[in-house]
């Protein structure tokens, strides 16, 4: 009995040690980026070759990199990205939620084909549709317009599929009983199905936000003049042709990474629940 307890204790200790090592491996690059952003530019690589433990400590500590990037307009770039991401997220929840509800509740000709195309759409790399999307945007006169960043990103095949999967699992008795009472389909969606789908809404909202936050190629194509920069394009601009201000580049990278992390961490339970719930059926 005692030997079994010891073995279990050793096994549990080794498991937690493995978790700690894996967490250290994943966290170390982010920690080094944070430390480098808090150092003077000339000291960023001072303790790397040869490597010493001082490389993981912000010594000497300075905030000049963060003050420098905001003096160069990075605050406006963050505001631009937040505006585009939030509008896309709200509009995407409305459009994709309504589409998922329609696919789950109604039968119509070509439904299976359209669903198949939607599934294929989020498997395709964006580069495959970048050129035709650019052509359509140019014909609409949306180049260098914020609409070019928002409108193509609102409809998202993965978000539609998440809503469709969830709404398909909700018993149709709710909708049928409401219809017998004369409730409209819109009210059924808003009063019955939306409250039940909060985890899926959070999952879809986070997907839309992160997709927009991480977008680089499309904002680069859709904004040729780059008068309205978003965060990924703005981050690339901090690497100059003849000189790289490394501590500012690390500061930009840290802010770019931490904002989605700060959004995802408190909502990760709902995010995972929404994705897992949507994947139960089919």
PALUM-754419 format. One line per 3 residues: their letters; for each residue x, y, z of C-alpha. Coordinates in nm, 3 decimals, padded with zeros to 5 digits. Example, Ala and Ser with C-alpha at 12.3 -4.5 7.8 and 13.67 -1.06 7.14 Angstrom:
AS> 01.230/-00.450/00.780 | 01.367/-00.106/00.714
//
This chain:
XXX> 00.000/00.000/00.000 | 00.277/00.239/00.096 | 00.475/00.148/-00.216
XXX> 00.169/00.219/-00.434 | 00.123/00.558/-00.268 | 00.490/00.641/-00.326
XXX> 00.467/00.539/-00.691 | 00.159/00.754/-00.738 | 00.330/01.048/-00.568
XXX> 00.639/01.009/-00.787 | 00.424/00.978/-01.099 | 00.226/01.288/-01.006
XXX> 00.546/01.480/-00.934 | 00.700/01.380/-01.268 | 00.382/01.477/-01.449
XXX> 00.379/01.822/-01.290 | 00.750/01.859/-01.367 | 00.681/01.778/-01.732
XXX> 00.398/02.035/-01.734 | 00.632/02.295/-01.584 | 00.904/02.224/-01.844
XXX> 00.655/02.247/-02.133 | 00.509/02.570/-01.993 | 00.860/02.713/-01.955
XXX> 00.945/02.629/-02.317 | 00.631/02.805/-02.444 | 00.652/03.105/-02.210
XXX> 01.026/03.167/-02.248 | 01.012/03.342/-02.591 | 00.736/03.576/-02.472
XXX> 00.924/03.648/-02.150 | 01.243/03.725/-02.342 | 01.048/03.959/-02.572
XXX> 00.906/04.141/-02.268 | 01.251/04.170/-02.110 | 01.404/04.294/-02.437
XXX> 01.133/04.558/-02.472 | 01.228/04.691/-02.128 | 01.598/04.728/-02.214
XXX> 01.784/05.001/-02.402 | 01.827/04.918/-02.768 | 02.202/04.867/-02.736
XXX> 02.158/04.616/-02.452 | 01.900/04.385/-02.612 | 02.155/04.126/-02.728
XXX> 02.426/04.210/-02.474 | 02.384/03.889/-02.269 | 02.286/03.653/-02.549
XXX> 02.630/03.579/-02.698 | 02.746/03.417/-02.477 | 02.418/03.347/-02.301
XXX> 02.389/03.441/-01.936 | 02.097/03.449/-01.693 | 02.100/03.831/-01.717
XXX> 01.943/03.793/-02.062 | 01.618/03.701/-01.886 | 01.620/04.007/-01.660
XXX> 01.525/04.364/-01.765 | 01.856/04.520/-01.663 | 01.897/04.812/-01.705
XXX> 01.522/04.874/-01.688 | 01.379/05.145/-01.915 | 01.046/05.226/-02.080
XXX> 01.203/05.416/-02.368 | 01.088/05.155/-02.620 | 00.720/05.194/-02.523
XXX> 00.737/05.573/-02.513 | 00.913/05.562/-02.850 | 00.652/05.352/-03.027
XXX> 00.365/05.566/-02.899 | 00.549/05.879/-03.010 | 00.565/05.720/-03.356
XXX> 00.187/05.676/-03.362 | 00.145/05.317/-03.245 | -00.145/05.417/-03.021
XXX> -00.340/05.524/-03.328 | -00.257/05.193/-03.495 | -00.393/05.000/-03.196
XXX> -00.708/05.214/-03.204 | -00.752/05.148/-03.577 | -00.717/04.773/-03.526
XXX> -00.954/04.765/-03.229 | -01.214/04.961/-03.428 | -01.193/04.728/-03.728
XXX> -01.187/04.412/-03.511 | -01.481/04.515/-03.291 | -01.701/04.622/-03.583
XXX> -01.618/04.298/-03.764 | -01.691/04.098/-03.449 | -02.034/04.256/-03.387
XXX> -02.141/04.245/-03.752 | -02.003/03.891/-03.785 | -02.204/03.765/-03.488
XXX> -02.523/03.901/-03.645 | -02.457/03.773/-03.997 | -02.303/03.436/-03.911
XXX> -02.549/03.367/-03.628 | -02.846/03.437/-03.854 | -02.696/03.221/-04.129
XXX> -02.630/02.932/-03.889 | -02.986/02.959/-03.754 | -03.131/02.953/-04.106
XXX> -02.930/02.645/-04.203 | -03.029/02.465/-03.882 | -03.401/02.546/-03.889
XXX> -03.508/02.560/-04.254 | -03.503/02.318/-04.543 | -03.441/02.464/-04.886
XXX> -03.305/02.359/-05.223 | -02.925/02.345/-05.241 | -02.878/02.352/-04.864
XXX> -02.627/02.064/-04.858 | -02.424/02.215/-05.143 | -02.408/02.557/-04.977
XXX> -02.305/02.402/-04.645 | -02.031/02.209/-04.822 | -01.905/02.527/-04.984
XXX> -01.907/02.702/-04.647 | -01.697/02.421/-04.495 | -01.456/02.438/-04.789
XXX> -01.432/02.816/-04.755 | -01.263/02.807/-04.415 | -01.025/02.534/-04.529
XXX> -00.890/02.743/-04.816 | -00.582/02.958/-04.748 | -00.655/03.328/-04.781
XXX> -00.390/03.361/-05.052 | -00.614/03.155/-05.283 | -00.888/03.421/-05.281
XXX> -00.678/03.734/-05.228 | -00.658/03.827/-05.598 | -01.030/03.790/-05.685
XXX> -01.122/03.964/-05.359 | -00.888/04.250/-05.446 | -01.046/04.278/-05.792
XXX> -01.399/04.296/-05.649 | -01.292/04.550/-05.387 | -01.128/04.764/-05.653
XXX> -01.441/04.756/-05.872 | -01.650/04.865/-05.573 | -01.415/05.158/-05.514
XXX> -01.332/05.046/-05.161 | -00.953/05.050/-05.181 | -00.805/05.268/-04.906
XXX> -01.143/05.259/-04.733 | -01.214/05.100/-04.395 | -01.502/04.909/-04.557
XXX> -01.243/04.704/-04.748 | -01.107/04.574/-04.417 | -01.441/04.505/-04.251
XXX> -01.692/04.381/-04.509 | -01.491/04.086/-04.653 | -01.420/03.962/-04.299
XXX> -01.776/03.969/-04.164 | -01.898/03.646/-04.323 | -01.683/03.368/-04.182
XXX> -01.736/03.006/-04.280 | -01.607/02.866/-03.950 | -01.836/03.094/-03.746
XXX> -02.136/02.994/-03.959 | -02.050/02.629/-03.909 | -02.018/02.674/-03.530
XXX> -02.361/02.834/-03.507 | -02.514/02.576/-03.741 | -02.376/02.287/-03.536
XXX> -02.501/02.432/-03.210 | -02.847/02.532/-03.332 | -02.889/02.187/-03.488
XXX> -02.851/02.031/-03.142 | -03.120/02.245/-02.980 | -03.453/02.058/-02.974
XXX> -03.686/02.195/-03.239 | -03.975/02.160/-02.994 | -03.885/02.504/-02.858
XXX> -03.925/02.667/-03.197 | -04.239/02.472/-03.286 | -04.410/02.565/-02.958
XXX> -04.318/02.931/-03.007 | -04.450/02.927/-03.365 | -04.782/02.786/-03.241
XXX> -04.802/03.090/-03.011 | -04.747/03.319/-03.307 | -04.387/03.419/-03.226
XXX> -04.186/03.536/-03.526 | -03.868/03.360/-03.632 | -03.663/03.666/-03.540
XXX> -03.799/03.665/-03.185 | -03.742/03.290/-03.162 | -03.379/03.346/-03.254
XXX> -03.329/03.640/-03.016 | -03.531/03.517/-02.717 | -03.472/03.142/-02.724
XXX> -03.169/03.044/-02.929 | -02.931/03.333/-02.861 | -02.945/03.296/-02.479
XXX> -02.873/02.925/-02.519 | -02.579/02.988/-02.750 | -02.370/03.225/-02.536
XXX> -02.061/02.996/-02.535 | -02.085/02.962/-02.914 | -02.127/03.339/-02.947
XXX> -01.814/03.392/-02.739 | -01.623/03.137/-02.947 | -01.732/03.297/-03.273
XXX> -01.661/03.648/-03.141 | -01.308/03.552/-03.037 | -01.245/03.383/-03.372
XXX> -01.358/03.690/-03.563 | -01.157/03.923/-03.340 | -00.837/03.719/-03.362
XXX> -00.867/03.665/-03.738 | -00.895/04.041/-03.784 | -00.625/04.117/-03.529
XXX> -00.378/03.885/-03.701 | -00.460/03.991/-04.058 | -00.157/04.113/-04.252
XXX> -00.181/04.033/-04.622 | -00.531/04.171/-04.681 | -00.480/04.506/-04.500
XXX> -00.157/04.541/-04.697 | -00.345/04.491/-05.025 | -00.663/04.679/-04.938
XXX> -00.484/04.989/-04.805 | -00.220/05.069/-05.070 | -00.152/05.418/-04.930
XXX> -00.126/05.280/-04.574 | -00.281/05.596/-04.430 | -00.503/05.370/-04.214
XXX> -00.266/05.112/-04.067 | -00.365/04.811/-03.860 | -00.142/04.643/-03.608
XXX> 00.028/04.371/-03.814 | 00.114/04.610/-04.097 | 00.221/04.872/-03.844
XXX> 00.446/04.621/-03.671 | 00.623/04.544/-03.999 | 00.682/04.917/-04.049
XXX> 00.892/04.933/-03.733 | 01.167/04.737/-03.909 | 01.341/05.009/-04.108
XXX> 01.542/04.961/-04.427 | 01.886/05.031/-04.284 | 01.830/05.002/-03.911
XXX> 01.614/04.797/-03.676 | 01.527/04.948/-03.339 | 01.504/04.613/-03.166
XXX> 01.362/04.716/-02.831 | 01.079/04.905/-03.005 | 01.014/04.607/-03.231
XXX> 00.994/04.383/-02.924 | 00.763/04.634/-02.750 | 00.529/04.631/-03.051
XXX> 00.538/04.250/-03.058 | 00.459/04.227/-02.686 | 00.156/04.458/-02.714
XXX> 00.040/04.276/-03.027 | 00.055/03.940/-02.844 | -00.072/04.042/-02.501
XXX> -00.397/04.210/-02.610 | -00.549/03.889/-02.761 | -00.409/03.686/-02.470
XXX> -00.573/03.922/-02.219 | -00.900/03.882/-02.408 | -00.877/03.505/-02.442
XXX> -00.766/03.404/-02.091 | -01.079/03.511/-01.897 | -01.304/03.370/-02.170
XXX> -01.117/03.049/-02.247 | -01.370/02.831/-02.060 | -01.655/02.958/-02.278
XXX> -01.434/02.944/-02.586 | -01.346/02.578/-02.535 | -01.705/02.495/-02.435
XXX> -01.839/02.657/-02.751 | -01.596/02.476/-02.978 | -01.648/02.142/-02.802
XXX> -02.028/02.178/-02.806 | -02.027/02.264/-03.174 | -01.817/01.961/-03.255
XXX> -02.033/01.699/-03.082 | -02.265/01.649/-03.375 | -02.143/01.552/-03.719
//
